[in-house]
Amino acid sequence: MIRYQVEEQLDFREFITVLKKSGLSDRRPIDDEERIKKMVQNAQLIITARSDSKLIGVARSVTDFAYCTYLSDLAVDVDYQGQGIGTELIRRTKLASPDAALILLSAPAAISYYPKIGMEEHSACFILRDIKNLK
């Protein structure tokens, strides 16, 4: 049985483990523990999926709970993918701030997943990774 919950104090080491087991680790700074700690500590909403006590999925979001929720990490252990866990994590994230639009940037391998579960694709996203690039 999978147990879902909002977690106030997610251990950053568990987060790193699920990032590795989900395939998302190549797109996250898993070797920078201080940065990962800040990512976990400063998220306003973390919803987890556990099998017994083992973390198998996480939805980590930055949100104002009113207008927008940025789902910055959606990770499910590959051994548990295809069971609706990611969809349930998204559903619970949306229910936690129902008036806010839920926004995410997809990993390239997951682009086809989101339209299948009813999310609308948006083409006007912009990213600034380095302040030196701002003109």
Steps between C-alpha positions, in 0.01 A plus 500: 500500500626847408465774765493865391563791734616858526846494659631798691843350575606284205855372545715632214677161475168329428430765240835433332428126500164538329651744248758233414243220484265706284753594234470870588843518665679594179291820497546591869808602707511178703872535573445839666346402835465858624303598192278191528439577869388852406276363226323282756494754784370788290225319312157604623338167412649151492271204444648154523404147406629220720481124482519403865760755613699503174479826303398410145368831372513871569335815368694808615336836434548873545163668541309803625190275546292762317610565144773256400668182612824408329546125523877505475568131563280203422697182556382140525733204549516312165402176677165663584432696181192416295279455807348850507723628780618805305144586407389468862787721618391763245136467607588548867725796416213666314255427783737665750460831314188458285474863388859508376609398152736203515807559283793272425790462261519148364810289478550410133419133562167586663357749249244253364378408851342829602247544215384142563395590854320818392764770530512773237826565317626858502763630260592833661740397773829681548798416721784723621774279643776758539460869585786577259266412217251771592533797265 
